[in-house]
Amino acid sequence: MTLPKTMNAMVTMGHGGPEQMVWHEDWACPEPAPGQVLLRVLACGLNNTDVNTRAGWYSKAVTDATTDDGHVKVDDEDPSWGGAPISFPRIQGADVCGQIVAVGEGVDPVRVGERVIADCWLRDPDDPLDITKTGYIGSESDGGFAQYTVMPSVNALAVRSDLSDAELATFSCSYSTAEGMLTRASVTNADTVLVPGASGGVGGALVQLAKRRGARVIAMASEVKHDEVAKLGPDRILPRSPANLKAALKGETITVLADVVGGDAWPGLLDVLARGGRYTCSGAIAGPMVSLDLRTLYLRDLTFTGSTVIDRQVMLNLIAYIEAGEIRPALAATYPLSELHAAQTAFVEKRHTGNIVVVP
């Protein structure tokens, strides 16, 4: 095919609120460098990383919850997930579903035409196991909030599925984050997993993926969302903020707390973990600053694991789960890419269940 010289793109010009995302109809279309592929973007999911990076939420100067607005105090030295500056302008959007339309030098041309989803983690090709040498699509490189994007061929994972483009765009960030957390916490069929925020993209993925491992899963979500959360298959669903969590659990022994919420309720969540339990975390949408009684940590023999950079095998496993029909998408809504401002506002308001996707 003849490749265009320009494309539509939503371009983030700097840290701040939605006004920093500027619509362009004549942005230069990228070309694949050696080892890269060019994708025609079919759909791109939204995630907290995009909002947090734009707003500067990752800066240690910020102590409040995820917000769609820019933060007043953002240190220039650490506004990204990796604790370093990023370059603007930047096309964000990590959760790419696309079709390969061209390849760079060294990539087999037979890949042209493949429908793929992105492994969002950019690794050093000479040292792929070193997690200090990683980047993220939409942060350290341009992503999918455009008609076209490029990425290393190794990051474009072919998927054979009857799912729609928008449905496939729900998996890359949310489900890999969830599977990375469960892998880091070594969840098995002997565990009972408590999932706060189960109506969100990562929370819903945690429910499905923990059930896939055979674990017992107790989800927590706003009661108006319980019917939708039930479709994900948890064993029990509790209110988002029960007055007495221990009483609401009715004697359940929680061995794993899989958390992306944090916030003021955090001490109460931690307090229900059984002796020898594991806490795994990959987010803090309700706020990153929490109160920890160290006696809870050491007297109860708890294990804490943070989970950000995932092993490459996690995404390869997810592709297998998708193709086998072992996990399902939770697509809440789709928007045109040109309406990304409205889509991100809806995403941050969290009135939906599942994932929101934009389509160029």
N, C-alpha and C positions, 0 to 999 in steps of 0.2 A: 504494500500500500504506500501511497505517497504521504509522507509525514508532514503535518502542518508546521509552520514556523512559529505560530502563536497559539495561545489557548486561553480559555477562561480559568481563572484561579482566584481563590480567596487567600490573600496574602497578609500575614501578620507583620506589622511594621515595627512593633516594639512591645514592651511590657505595658499592661494596662487593661482597661475594660474592652467590651466588644467593639468599640469604635476603632481599636487598633487593627481589626480585621477588615481589609479593604478589598472590594471586588474589582477585579481587572478582567477585561475581555481581550486584551492584547499582550498578555504576559508571554515571555519567550518560552517556547516549548523545549524541554530538555532533550539532549541526545545521549544515548548510552555510551559510556566510556568502556574501555577494556574490562571485561568481567562483569559488566552490567547488562540489565535488560530494561527496555522501555515498555511501560504498561499504559494501556488505555484504561483509565480508572472507570470501573463499572459501579462501584459504590464504596463508601468509606464510613466506618463507624466512628462514633464520638466516644471519648473517654476522659477520665479525670486528668490524665497527664497533659492533654492539650490545654485544658482550662487552666490547670495549675501553672504550666509553663508560661502561658500568656500573662496570667495575673501576677506571676512572680511569687507564687505561694511557697515554693520550695526554699526560698531564702530563710535562713535562721532568724532574720529580723521579723518574720511574720509568725504570729502565734494564734491567729483565729482560724475558723473553718474555711473550707473551700468556698469560694465566691466567684460569681461571674464578673465582678468588678475588679479593677486593679487595686493592689494593696498600696497604702500610703507610704509605707516604709519597706523598701526592697533594696537589699545590698546588691550592688552591681557584681560582686565577686561570686555569689552563690545562688542565682535565681533559677537554676535548672535542676532537674532530677539528680544530676551528677555533681552538684555543688560547684558549678563553673558557669561562666557567661555563655550565652549562645549568640549566634550571628543573626541579625535582621537585615533585610526582610527575610522571612521564613514562611514557607508553605507548610502548615501543620497537617495533622491527620495521619495516624499510624495504622489504623485498621483497614488496610487497603484490600479490596477484592478487585482484581483487574485481569485484563487479557494481554499477554505479551504480543507486542506488535513489531518489535525490532530488537536486535541483540548487538552487543558490542563485540569487539575482537576477543576471541578466545571462548565465546559461548556458542554452543551448538545451535545452528539455525533451525533445527527441528523443533526447538522450543517455541518458535513463533506460532501463535494460535492457542497456546495453553491458557486455561483459566486458572488463576493462582490466588492465594492469599499470602499476606506478608508475615514472615518471621520478623518482628519489629526490632530485634536486637542486632545491631551492627557490630561485628566482631573483627578483630585484627586477623587478617587471613594468615599471617605468619605465626600468630600466637592466640588461637581462638579460645583457649581455655582461661586466659587471663582476664578476669572480670574487671580489672582496672583499665583495660583497653577497649571499652565498649562505648557505643553510642546508640541513639534511639531514633527511629524514623519519625520525622516531624519535629525533632529537636536538634539533633546534630546533622541531619540531612533533611531535604525537602520531602514532604509526604503526599497524602492523597486528597487534599482539599483542592483539587485541580482536575482538569480533563486528562492530563498525562503526568506520569512520574517515573523516575528511574530508581533502581536499587540494585545491589549486587545480585547476580543470578542465584546465588546460594540462599538468598533471603526470599526469593519468589518460589513458593511451594505449590506445586500443582495439586489440585484437588478434584476428584471425580465424584460429583454429587448432583442429585436432582434439586438441591436447595437453590433458591433464587440468589442473585448477586447480593441483594440487600441482606438476606439471611446469612450468607457466608461472611459478610463484612462485620458481623457481630462477634466473631470468634477470636481474632488475633490477639487483642490486648486483654479483654476481660477473661477469656477462658485460659489463656496462657498464664496470666497472673494467678488465677485460682489454682491451676494445676501445679504451678511452681510452688505456691504456698503449701499445698497438700503433700507435694514431694519433699519439700524441706522439712515438714513436720512428720514425715514417714507414716502417713495415715493408712490404716489397714481396716479389715473387716472386724477387728476387735475393738474399734474406737466408737465413741459417741461424740459427734462433732456439733458444736454450737456455732451458728452462723448469724451474727447480727447483720442488719442491712441486707437481708436476703432478697429484697425486691430489686436491688440494683444489678448492674451488669456483672460485676465480679461476684456479688453475693449469690445471685442465681446460678452462676457457673459453679461456685463452691458447692451448692446443694447438689447439682447434678453430678459433678465429678466425684464428690465424696460418696454419693450413693453408688456410683459406678464401681468404686473400690470396695463396696460392701459394708460401709460404715452406717451406723445409725445417725440420722441427721435431724437436728432440731433447728428450725429456722425462726428468725425474729423479724417481724415486719409490721408496718402500720396495718391495723385491722381492715381498712378499706381495700388493702391489696392482698388479703389472705387467699381469695379465690384464685387469683393469678399465680401467686406463689405456690399454691397447692398443685398446680399443673407441672411443677418442676420435680415433684415426687418426694418432699421431705416426709419424715415419719411423724413429726409434730410441728405445729406452727404456734408461736407465742406472740403476744403483742410486742411492739417495738420497745416500749419502756414499761414493763410490768412494775407495779408498785413494790412487789417483793419477788425478785427473780428466783430466789431459792425455793420459795413456796410454789411458784408457777411451774418449776421443773418437776415437782412431785416426786422427789427422790432420785431423779435421773443422775447418773454419774457421768459428768462431762470430762472426757479425757483430752479433748482438743478444742481450743477456742480459735476459730479462724476469723480474723478481724480486719476490716477495712474502715471501721467507723471511728474508734477512739472517742474523744470528747469527754464531757462531764460524767457520763455513765460508766466510764471505763473501769474504775475500781470495783464496782458491783459485778461487772462481767468477769473480771479476773477472780473475784472471790468465790465463784462457783466451780472453778477448776479443781479437779480431784488431786490428791497427792500424787506427784509424779506426772502431772499433766503437762501438755505442751501448748504454748501460746504462739501462734504464727500471725504475722502482720504484714500487710502490703498497702497500707493506706490509713488515712485519718480524716475522713470527709467531715466529721463533726468537730474536728479540732485536734491539733497535734500535741497540745500540752495536757498531760494527764498526771495524776497523783499516784505514786507507787509507794506502798509500805514495803520496804525491802524484806521485812520479816515474812510477808506473804510469799515472796519469791524463794527465799532460802529455807524457811522452815517447812514449806510444803513441797520442796524438791521440784520446783517447776523448771521447765526449759523454755526459753524465749528464742524465737527465730525470726529475723527479718528476711523478707524475700523481695528482691527487685530483679537482679540479673538472673535469668533462668538458664538452665542447661539447654543446649540446642535440641536435645532429645525430647524435651517437653513439647515443642511445636510439632515434631515428627509424630509423636504419640497422638496429639490432637487431630492431626490429619487422618490418622488411622481410625480414631473414634468417630470422626465425622463420616468418613466413607463407610463405616460399618453401621451407621445409624445409632450409635450408642449414646450420643448426646444430641440435643436439639437446640436450635436457636430460640432466643426469646426476643423477637423483634417488636418493639413497642410502637415505633413510628418512623416514617421516612419523610425527608424534606428535600427540596431542591438545594443543591450546593449554594446557589445564590441567596438562600434564606438561612445560611449558617448561623447568623446572629440569633434568629428566633429558635433554631434548633438547640443551640448551646444554652440559651435562657431556659428552655424547657428541661434540658438535661440537668442543669444545676438546681432547678426547683424540685426535682425528684418526685413529681406527681405520677410518673410513669412506672411501669414494671418492666424490667429488661433493658434493651439497648435501643438507642436512637441512631439512625443512619442518614447520611446525605448522599444524594445521587447527582452527578454532574449533568 
